[in-house]
Amino acid sequence: MSEPTAAFLDWFAARLRDAGLRRAFGVPGGGASLDLIAALRRRSIETIVTAREDAAVMMAGVSGVLAGGPGLAFTTKGPGLANATNGLASAALDRMPALLVSETFDKAELEFLSHQVFSQTALVAPLLLQAHGEVLPAEQDAVEGWLNGENMAPAVMFPSTLDFKQQVSLNTRSMPRPAPETPSIDQALVFVQASRRPVVIVGLEAARRAVASHLRAFVDRLGAPVLCTYMAKGCIADDDPHYAGIFTGGAIEQATMEAADLIILIGLDPVELIRKPWTYQAPVLDLAERLYEPHYLLPAGRIIAPLPLTLSALAATIEGCDWRSPEIAELRNGFLRGMEAGDGDGLSATAVVKAACAAFSNHPRLSIDAGAHMFSACAFWPGRAPRDILISNGLASMGFAVPAAIAAALHEPARGAIAMTGDGGLLMCLGELKTAVETRANIIIIVYNDGRLSLIDIKREDRQMPDLGLTWTAPDFAAIAKGFGFKSWQVKQAADLAFALNAAADDTGPRLIDIRIDAAPYRAQLRALRG
């Protein structure tokens, strides 16, 4: 390693430590990544070697989200960077502040090598959109630019070539964020004060501690029903009298939306919505911090400004609306009734989530994988604060829940974390059981094991297609986890569920519960949610 690169890495580690970084994740190669690890350790930054590079980037992103600072991952060149791309896509579309440091090929290598060689910048370019027209002249300036940016969007750095590009996520156009001016607030007030039956939708941008108190003050003053997206779950607590359920852009929220004479979006990032057109007729007031393009709709009014300022200005002036608490309670109960499991012979995902809520009274943070089990987990696990629930709903990647839970458990060890994952999702990141054991993470993995790609198989059945091999013999994850060093339980019938959950709740460290799930109720839930 050259002296300039060594000096940069030492400065880099010190600067990230000052910015709040406490741990980094990755799979090193034999070059600059080893030097990076050494530099990080000299600055008392823990380095965690993961099983896969994509999981490392997810862990880094989640760590950054929870700490409100930078997240750091590292990898070798070639196959290491290639493996990291799903993590980069997750960081981009789930809006996580992950910086990936990758080794790269120097100029001499590129002149005579073909083994493992490809254009690394071209590989990551589709996942990242440059925020600058040209490469910044110095690495330190580029790092400072990233750390001092508005949202520390995902970025990639190749330190051995001094080739660092600050980049932001695809399809996100960062617009100027002016302070809310009086005419803009006055225009918004006209919409709000003319409305008697507004409905509020809270989205990903609002899922921050800095927004929480301002949001709750606004909602209390307005008195309208509130729907939260999956990633904003907990911004308005489930037991708040204004909470009416989850918003996905699907069918289950229609009763609430169709009663609205004004729809107020607060921090709604369209990356979360399902691929269906916006069908609601009420005018929309969009309160956001960025202008996202493409968007699902053209609002009647829009304020692009810091949400705490906008919400505080509105809350100081608005008056209550005509909604009454019993009406909102009925909307919330209607949502929950729609999410209740349909008929089945065995344990349903809904029954498991409800039992887990009763067993884990200390309310560990929950991470949820993509898959059919997510419907029950998001509906019935209570959110009390922003990021109580971690989920990939921009990329919606399988294999997210376990890495996210490990990062969350390391961030807040006493609270710990639960990962709810399907068998397909766990199979994609099974090696991270090693990471959980090596870090002694206070984590519980609950596996919804039905031996099936349930959502995809439901869609196959709806298309009246023959069996396409979307099922398999259910693995014994309890035995596998035990081999890694986990404490584990297997549940095959309802009578064993409470014992396993309570035993896991009374313990600490890496634990796994392998639960055989009846997939039959998923179809009714999917229809209720999406129509």
HELIX and SHEET records of a PDB file:
HELIX    1   1 GLU A    3  ASP A   18  1                                  16    
HELIX    2   2 ALA A   32  ARG A   42  1                                  11    
HELIX    3   3 GLU A   53  ALA A   67  1                                  15    
HELIX    4   4 PRO A   79  LEU A   93  1                                  15    
HELIX    5   5 LYS A  107  PHE A  112  1                                   6    
HELIX    6   6 GLN A  120  VAL A  124  1                                   5    
HELIX    7   7 ALA A  125  LEU A  127  5                                   3    
HELIX    8   8 GLU A  139  LEU A  147  1                                   9    
HELIX    9   9 PRO A  159  THR A  161  5                                   3    
HELIX   10  10 THR A  182  ALA A  194  1                                  13    
HELIX   11  11 LEU A  204  ALA A  206  5                                   3    
HELIX   12  12 ARG A  209  LEU A  222  1                                  14    
HELIX   13  13 TYR A  230  ALA A  232  5                                   3    
HELIX   14  14 GLN A  254  GLU A  258  1                                   5    
HELIX   15  15 PRO A  270  GLU A  272  5                                   3    
HELIX   16  16 LEU A  307  ALA A  315  1                                   9    
HELIX   17  17 SER A  325  MET A  339  1                                  15    
HELIX   18  18 ALA A  349  ALA A  359  1                                  11    
HELIX   19  19 HIS A  373  PHE A  380  1                                   8    
HELIX   20  20 ALA A  401  HIS A  411  1                                  11    
HELIX   21  21 ASP A  423  MET A  428  1                                   6    
HELIX   22  22 GLU A  432  GLU A  438  1                                   7    
HELIX   23  23 SER A  454  ASP A  462  1                                   9    
HELIX   24  24 PHE A  477  PHE A  484  1                                   8    
HELIX   25  25 ALA A  494  ASP A  496  5                                   3    
HELIX   26  26 LEU A  497  ALA A  505  1                                   9    
HELIX   27  27 TYR A  522  ARG A  530  1                                   9    
SHEET    1   A 6 GLU A  46  VAL A  49  0                                        
SHEET    2   A 6 ARG A  23  VAL A  27  1                                        
SHEET    3   A 6 GLY A  71  THR A  75  1                                        
SHEET    4   A 6 ALA A  98  SER A 102  1                                        
SHEET    5   A 6 ALA A 155  PHE A 158  1                                        
SHEET    6   A 6 ASP A 163  LYS A 165 -1                                        
SHEET    1   B 2 LEU A 128  GLN A 130  0                                        
SHEET    2   B 2 GLN A 167  SER A 169 -1                                        
SHEET    1   C 6 TYR A 243  ILE A 246  0                                        
SHEET    2   C 6 VAL A 226  CYS A 228  1                                        
SHEET    3   C 6 PRO A 198  VAL A 202  1                                        
SHEET    4   C 6 LEU A 262  ILE A 266  1                                        
SHEET    5   C 6 VAL A 284  ALA A 288  1                                        
SHEET    6   C 6 GLY A 301  ILE A 304  1                                        
SHEET    1   D 6 ILE A 389  ILE A 391  0                                        
SHEET    2   D 6 ARG A 365  ILE A 368  1                                        
SHEET    3   D 6 ALA A 417  GLY A 422  1                                        
SHEET    4   D 6 ILE A 443  ASN A 449  1                                        
SHEET    5   D 6 ARG A 511  ARG A 516  1                                        
SHEET    6   D 6 LYS A 487  VAL A 491  1                                        
END                                                                             
